[in-house]
Amino acid sequence: MTGIRRPARRCASTPRRQLLLSALAAAGALLSGAAAAATDYPAKPIRLVVPYPPGGATDVIGRTLAQHLSTALGQQVVVDNRAGAAGNIGAETVAKAPADGYTLLMGALTSHAINAALYKSRVS
């Protein structure tokens, strides 16, 4: 292979490469710190509140989601059906629960958006 010249390699310490390596190192440090802080979650079962009766589409989706979350998190996810008042009873249950991440709401966007307009005195 005569006559073919390869371009000269750049020095590994170019400013762009140094900036990229610094950014990667900082991102790695941040991610490892966040992962270390979140290693103890979940330490107890998670409650997934479905504000509709059992057997409906939202309940089926909620139960499927709970099963996948249980597998992914390694902790049991319990489905709690709180039907009534167009989903407001279940939403109120979650709103009054401690903000610790162990009580989740499986809602439907349509009913919750409509409820905000229909029940202005109840939604705050």
TORKOL-4160 file (C-alpha; in steps of 0.2 Angstrom, whole numbers, padded with zeros to 4 digits, m for minus):
124
<pt num="1" X="0000" Y="0000" Z="0000"/>
<pt num="2" X="0011" Y="0013" Z="m0006"/>
<pt num="3" X="0006" Y="0031" Z="m0009"/>
<pt num="4" X="m0008" Y="0031" Z="0005"/>
<pt num="5" X="m0005" Y="0042" Z="0019"/>
<pt num="6" X="m0014" Y="0042" Z="0035"/>
<pt num="7" X="m0019" Y="0058" Z="0043"/>
<pt num="8" X="m0009" Y="0062" Z="0059"/>
<pt num="9" X="m0018" Y="0058" Z="0075"/>
<pt num="10" X="m0023" Y="0072" Z="0086"/>
<pt num="11" X="m0016" Y="0074" Z="0103"/>
<pt num="12" X="m0027" Y="0067" Z="0117"/>
<pt num="13" X="m0027" Y="0082" Z="0127"/>
<pt num="14" X="m0037" Y="0094" Z="0116"/>
<pt num="15" X="m0048" Y="0106" Z="0125"/>
<pt num="16" X="m0064" Y="0098" Z="0118"/>
<pt num="17" X="m0059" Y="0081" Z="0123"/>
<pt num="18" X="m0054" Y="0087" Z="0141"/>
<pt num="19" X="m0071" Y="0095" Z="0142"/>
<pt num="20" X="m0080" Y="0079" Z="0137"/>
<pt num="21" X="m0070" Y="0069" Z="0149"/>
<pt num="22" X="m0073" Y="0081" Z="0163"/>
<pt num="23" X="m0092" Y="0081" Z="0159"/>
<pt num="24" X="m0093" Y="0062" Z="0159"/>
<pt num="25" X="m0083" Y="0061" Z="0175"/>
<pt num="26" X="m0095" Y="0074" Z="0183"/>
<pt num="27" X="m0111" Y="0065" Z="0177"/>
<pt num="28" X="m0104" Y="0048" Z="0183"/>
<pt num="29" X="m0101" Y="0056" Z="0200"/>
<pt num="30" X="m0118" Y="0063" Z="0201"/>
<pt num="31" X="m0127" Y="0047" Z="0195"/>
<pt num="32" X="m0117" Y="0036" Z="0207"/>
<pt num="33" X="m0122" Y="0048" Z="0222"/>
<pt num="34" X="m0140" Y="0048" Z="0217"/>
<pt num="35" X="m0140" Y="0029" Z="0215"/>
<pt num="36" X="m0132" Y="0027" Z="0232"/>
<pt num="37" X="m0145" Y="0039" Z="0240"/>
<pt num="38" X="m0160" Y="0029" Z="0232"/>
<pt num="39" X="m0154" Y="0011" Z="0236"/>
<pt num="40" X="m0165" Y="0010" Z="0251"/>
<pt num="41" X="m0181" Y="0014" Z="0241"/>
<pt num="42" X="m0192" Y="0004" Z="0242"/>
<pt num="43" X="m0190" Y="m0002" Z="0259"/>
<pt num="44" X="m0208" Y="m0007" Z="0261"/>
<pt num="45" X="m0223" Y="m0012" Z="0250"/>
<pt num="46" X="m0230" Y="0002" Z="0238"/>
<pt num="47" X="m0248" Y="0006" Z="0237"/>
<pt num="48" X="m0255" Y="0009" Z="0220"/>
<pt num="49" X="m0272" Y="0017" Z="0222"/>
<pt num="50" X="m0284" Y="0015" Z="0207"/>
<pt num="51" X="m0299" Y="0027" Z="0209"/>
<pt num="52" X="m0311" Y="0016" Z="0199"/>
<pt num="53" X="m0320" Y="m0001" Z="0203"/>
<pt num="54" X="m0311" Y="m0018" Z="0200"/>
<pt num="55" X="m0313" Y="m0025" Z="0183"/>
<pt num="56" X="m0313" Y="m0009" Z="0172"/>
<pt num="57" X="m0299" Y="m0004" Z="0160"/>
<pt num="58" X="m0290" Y="0007" Z="0173"/>
<pt num="59" X="m0290" Y="m0007" Z="0185"/>
<pt num="60" X="m0283" Y="m0020" Z="0173"/>
<pt num="61" X="m0269" Y="m0008" Z="0167"/>
<pt num="62" X="m0265" Y="m0004" Z="0186"/>
<pt num="63" X="m0264" Y="m0022" Z="0190"/>
<pt num="64" X="m0252" Y="m0025" Z="0175"/>
<pt num="65" X="m0242" Y="m0010" Z="0180"/>
<pt num="66" X="m0241" Y="m0016" Z="0198"/>
<pt num="67" X="m0235" Y="m0033" Z="0192"/>
<pt num="68" X="m0221" Y="m0025" Z="0182"/>
<pt num="69" X="m0216" Y="m0013" Z="0195"/>
<pt num="70" X="m0215" Y="m0027" Z="0208"/>
<pt num="71" X="m0203" Y="m0036" Z="0197"/>
<pt num="72" X="m0193" Y="m0021" Z="0193"/>
<pt num="73" X="m0191" Y="m0014" Z="0210"/>
<pt num="74" X="m0190" Y="m0031" Z="0220"/>
<pt num="75" X="m0204" Y="m0025" Z="0231"/>
<pt num="76" X="m0223" Y="m0029" Z="0232"/>
<pt num="77" X="m0235" Y="m0016" Z="0224"/>
<pt num="78" X="m0252" Y="m0018" Z="0231"/>
<pt num="79" X="m0267" Y="m0012" Z="0221"/>
<pt num="80" X="m0280" Y="m0003" Z="0231"/>
<pt num="81" X="m0297" Y="0001" Z="0222"/>
<pt num="82" X="m0305" Y="0017" Z="0229"/>
<pt num="83" X="m0320" Y="0020" Z="0218"/>
<pt num="84" X="m0332" Y="0034" Z="0219"/>
<pt num="85" X="m0335" Y="0052" Z="0215"/>
<pt num="86" X="m0328" Y="0050" Z="0197"/>
<pt num="87" X="m0311" Y="0046" Z="0204"/>
<pt num="88" X="m0310" Y="0060" Z="0218"/>
<pt num="89" X="m0311" Y="0048" Z="0232"/>
<pt num="90" X="m0295" Y="0039" Z="0227"/>
<pt num="91" X="m0287" Y="0055" Z="0222"/>
<pt num="92" X="m0291" Y="0062" Z="0239"/>
<pt num="93" X="m0284" Y="0046" Z="0248"/>
<pt num="94" X="m0267" Y="0049" Z="0239"/>
<pt num="95" X="m0267" Y="0068" Z="0242"/>
<pt num="96" X="m0269" Y="0065" Z="0261"/>
<pt num="97" X="m0256" Y="0051" Z="0261"/>
<pt num="98" X="m0238" Y="0055" Z="0267"/>
<pt num="99" X="m0227" Y="0062" Z="0253"/>
<pt num="100" X="m0214" Y="0047" Z="0254"/>
<pt num="101" X="m0217" Y="0039" Z="0237"/>
<pt num="102" X="m0225" Y="0024" Z="0244"/>
<pt num="103" X="m0243" Y="0029" Z="0239"/>
<pt num="104" X="m0246" Y="0031" Z="0220"/>
<pt num="105" X="m0261" Y="0036" Z="0210"/>
<pt num="106" X="m0266" Y="0027" Z="0194"/>
<pt num="107" X="m0278" Y="0039" Z="0187"/>
<pt num="108" X="m0286" Y="0043" Z="0170"/>
<pt num="109" X="m0282" Y="0060" Z="0162"/>
<pt num="110" X="m0299" Y="0063" Z="0156"/>
<pt num="111" X="m0309" Y="0061" Z="0172"/>
<pt num="112" X="m0296" Y="0071" Z="0182"/>
<pt num="113" X="m0296" Y="0085" Z="0170"/>
<pt num="114" X="m0315" Y="0086" Z="0169"/>
<pt num="115" X="m0316" Y="0085" Z="0188"/>
<pt num="116" X="m0305" Y="0100" Z="0190"/>
<pt num="117" X="m0318" Y="0110" Z="0181"/>
<pt num="118" X="m0334" Y="0102" Z="0188"/>
<pt num="119" X="m0328" Y="0101" Z="0207"/>
<pt num="120" X="m0319" Y="0118" Z="0208"/>
<pt num="121" X="m0324" Y="0119" Z="0227"/>
<pt num="122" X="m0317" Y="0102" Z="0230"/>
<pt num="123" X="m0300" Y="0103" Z="0220"/>
<pt num="124" X="m0287" Y="0115" Z="0228"/>
